[in-house]
Amino acid sequence: MIHPDTYLCWHNFYLFYFFSFKKINCMQLKSRAFEDGGMIPVKFTCEGPNISPPLEFIDVPAEAKSLVLMIEDPDAEAKPWVHWMVFNIPPDAKAFEENSIAPGAEQGLCNGNTLGYEGPCPPENEHTYVFKLYAVDKMLDTDPTPDRKKVLQQIHGHTIDEVVLEGRYQKGKK
């Protein structure tokens, strides 16, 4: 059986080759802690130690100069609630281990006005957490208060590829 990611890569190649569409890469974002669409373990939430989960960056485009990671909660009242933002991640970084980031990477402001990881902590009901990884063709300017808006402005027109990993969490469901 052909893995769905393999199909998408061949499908993208076909579109690029035969129709001259913009080439779409096959970058992947995965976690050993949960599957795409799965439940995020308590360990990585406000009900646990609230540490960042391990993440793997696969097939980063060779032309990338840096990576940007954002974790957002589109179900929160303040849409989207930013739980973590890391930018200027070296493109040769293959992963973030649990509770760490790659050397040289910088963390941006979350909605809680903090720098660093803010784990899932929905006030009620189950929320979806969207992990977005962007491959960018430049290093981002350093800013004393780097927030979502500023980072998105800087990567606009410079994004080579992007990928999404989703996790879910509801308080009390351990």
C-alpha positions as CSV (number, residue, x, y, z in Angstrom):
1,M,0.0,0.0,0.0
2,I,1.3,3.5,-0.9
3,H,1.7,5.9,2.0
4,P,-0.5,9.0,1.6
5,D,2.5,11.3,1.8
6,T,4.1,9.4,-1.1
7,Y,1.0,10.0,-3.2
8,L,1.0,13.7,-2.4
9,C,4.7,14.1,-3.3
10,W,4.1,12.3,-6.7
11,H,0.9,14.3,-7.2
12,N,2.8,17.6,-6.6
13,F,5.6,16.5,-9.0
14,Y,3.0,15.7,-11.6
15,L,1.3,19.1,-11.3
16,F,4.6,20.9,-11.4
17,Y,6.0,19.0,-14.3
18,F,3.0,18.9,-16.5
19,F,1.3,22.2,-15.6
20,S,4.2,24.4,-14.4
21,F,2.5,25.1,-11.1
22,K,4.7,26.4,-8.3
23,K,6.6,23.4,-7.0
24,I,5.1,22.2,-3.7
25,N,7.6,20.5,-1.4
26,C,6.9,17.6,0.8
27,M,8.1,18.9,4.2
28,Q,6.7,17.0,7.2
29,L,6.2,17.9,10.9
30,K,5.8,15.0,13.3
31,S,5.9,14.3,17.0
32,R,6.7,11.1,18.9
33,A,4.3,12.3,21.6
34,F,1.1,12.2,19.6
35,E,-0.1,11.5,16.1
36,D,-1.6,14.1,13.7
37,G,-5.1,14.7,14.9
38,G,-4.5,12.8,18.1
39,M,-4.7,13.8,21.8
40,I,-1.8,15.8,23.2
41,P,-0.5,14.0,26.4
42,V,-1.0,15.8,29.7
43,K,2.7,16.2,30.1
44,F,2.7,18.9,27.5
45,T,-0.2,20.9,28.9
46,C,-1.1,23.2,31.8
47,E,-2.3,20.2,33.8
48,G,1.1,18.6,33.6
49,P,4.7,19.9,33.7
50,N,3.8,22.1,30.7
51,I,6.9,21.3,28.7
52,S,7.1,21.5,24.9
53,P,6.6,18.2,23.0
54,P,9.3,16.6,20.9
55,L,9.0,17.6,17.2
56,E,10.7,16.3,14.0
57,F,11.3,18.4,10.9
58,I,11.5,16.1,7.8
59,D,12.4,17.0,4.2
60,V,13.1,20.7,4.8
61,P,13.7,22.3,1.4
62,A,17.4,22.8,0.6
63,E,16.8,26.5,-0.2
64,A,15.4,27.3,3.2
65,K,17.5,29.8,5.2
66,S,15.4,29.4,8.4
67,L,12.3,27.8,9.9
68,V,9.4,29.3,11.8
69,L,7.2,27.2,14.2
70,M,3.9,28.5,15.6
71,I,1.4,26.6,17.8
72,E,-2.0,28.2,17.7
73,D,-5.4,27.4,19.2
74,P,-8.1,28.5,16.7
75,D,-10.8,27.5,19.1
76,A,-9.8,30.1,21.7
77,E,-11.8,33.3,22.1
78,A,-8.7,35.4,21.1
79,K,-8.3,33.9,17.6
80,P,-5.9,32.4,17.2
81,W,-4.3,32.1,20.6
82,V,-0.5,31.7,20.1
83,H,0.9,29.0,22.5
84,W,4.4,29.1,21.1
85,M,6.4,30.8,18.4
86,V,10.0,30.0,17.5
87,F,11.8,31.6,14.6
88,N,15.2,31.7,13.0
89,I,15.4,27.9,13.5
90,P,18.4,26.7,11.6
91,P,17.2,24.8,8.5
92,D,19.5,21.9,9.3
93,A,17.8,21.3,12.6
94,K,16.1,18.0,12.4
95,A,14.1,18.2,15.6
96,F,13.3,19.8,18.9
97,E,13.7,17.4,21.7
98,E,11.2,17.6,24.6
99,N,11.4,20.9,26.4
100,S,14.1,22.4,24.1
101,I,14.7,24.4,20.9
102,A,17.6,24.3,18.5
103,P,20.7,26.4,19.2
104,G,20.4,29.8,17.5
105,A,16.6,29.7,17.4
106,E,14.6,32.6,19.0
107,Q,11.3,32.5,20.8
108,G,8.5,35.0,20.2
109,L,5.7,36.3,22.4
110,C,2.7,34.2,23.1
111,N,-0.8,35.6,23.8
112,G,0.0,35.2,27.5
113,N,2.6,37.9,26.9
114,T,5.4,35.4,27.7
115,L,8.4,34.2,25.8
116,G,8.5,30.4,25.5
117,Y,6.1,27.5,25.4
118,E,2.5,27.8,26.8
119,G,1.0,24.4,26.7
120,P,-2.7,23.6,25.9
121,C,-5.0,24.8,28.6
122,P,-8.6,25.2,27.2
123,P,-11.0,26.7,29.7
124,E,-13.7,24.2,28.6
125,N,-14.4,21.7,25.9
126,E,-11.9,20.1,23.6
127,H,-9.7,22.5,21.5
128,T,-7.5,21.8,18.5
129,Y,-3.9,22.9,18.5
130,V,-2.3,23.7,15.2
131,F,1.4,23.3,14.9
132,K,2.6,25.1,11.8
133,L,6.1,24.9,10.4
134,Y,7.2,27.3,7.7
135,A,10.4,27.0,5.6
136,V,11.5,30.5,4.8
137,D,14.1,31.9,2.3
138,K,15.6,34.4,4.8
139,M,16.6,34.9,8.4
140,L,14.1,37.1,10.3
141,D,15.0,40.4,11.8
142,T,15.5,40.3,15.6
143,D,12.9,42.3,17.5
144,P,12.7,42.9,21.3
145,T,9.0,42.0,21.2
146,P,8.5,39.5,18.3
147,D,4.8,38.7,18.1
148,R,2.7,36.7,15.6
149,K,1.8,39.7,13.5
150,K,5.4,40.9,13.1
151,V,6.7,37.4,12.3
152,L,3.9,36.8,9.7
153,Q,4.7,40.1,8.1
154,Q,8.4,39.1,7.8
155,I,7.7,35.7,6.2
156,H,5.0,37.0,3.8
157,G,6.4,36.4,0.3
158,H,9.3,34.4,1.7
159,T,7.6,31.1,2.6
160,I,9.0,28.2,0.5
161,D,6.9,25.5,2.1
162,E,4.7,25.0,5.1
163,V,3.2,22.0,6.9
164,V,0.7,21.5,9.7
165,L,0.5,19.0,12.5
166,E,-2.7,19.0,14.7
167,G,-3.2,17.9,18.2
168,R,-6.3,18.0,20.5
169,Y,-6.7,18.5,24.2
170,Q,-9.5,18.8,26.8
171,K,-8.9,19.4,30.5
172,G,-9.7,16.5,32.7
173,K,-9.4,13.9,29.9
174,K,-6.2,12.2,31.0
